[in-house]
Amino acid sequence: MCAEVCDATCRVLSEQNRLDEDGIRVQLEWCRTVCLECAHAFDDQPGAEDAAKACRNCAQACTDFIATLN
């Protein structure tokens, strides 16, 4: 799910040149939330450390992007 949400967020941000800052923020918050939830779910699965890390990395990228917004 994390990968699907990240992909959707990337498409929205790259294709929607008329998206206002509030819309961008909502999209990024949604992506960050889903990625963190997925990471927590992977934490309970043996052998899923890489997937949890990837989800956390995506959530961090969203956090970093949000920090650039005014």
N, C-alpha and C positions, 0 to 999 in steps of 0.2 A: 504494500500500500504506500509506503514511504516513497518508493521510486515513482509510482504513478502520480502522486501529489507533487513531487518535485518536477516531474516532466510537465504536468499541467501548469504549474507556476511559471516555469521557464517559457512555455508557449504563450501564456497570458502576458507576461512581462515583455516579451519580444514582439508580439503581434499587435498588442493593443496600445498604439501610440497615443491614444486619447484618454488613457486611464489616468485619473487624477491621483494625487499623493495618498489620499485616504483609501482609495481602491487598491493601490499598491500595498499599503500597510496591511489592509485586511487580508489580501492574498498571502502575504509573507507570514502573517501571524497564524493563519490557517495551516500553511505548510509547516511552519516551525512546530506547532502543536501536534500535528499528525506525526511528524518525524520523531518527536520526543516520546510520544505514546508508543510508536513502533519500537523504538530503542528499548524502552522499558519492557515491552513484551518479549523482545529478543533476549533480554537479560536472563529470563527464566528458561531459555532453551540452550542446552549444552551444545557447544560447537557453533553457536551463532554470534560469537564475539565480533567477527568482521562485519556482519550485517548491522549489529547494534552500533558499531563505530561509524559506519557509513551514514546511518540515520542521524547520529549525533553531529557528524560533520555537516550534513545538510541543514540541520537545525541551527548550527553555529553560523553558517553562511547566511541564513535568513536573518539571524540576529544582527550580524555585521551589516547587512544591507539596510535593515531598519534603522540602524544607528546613523546611516548617512542621510536619512530623510530629516527634513526640518520639523 
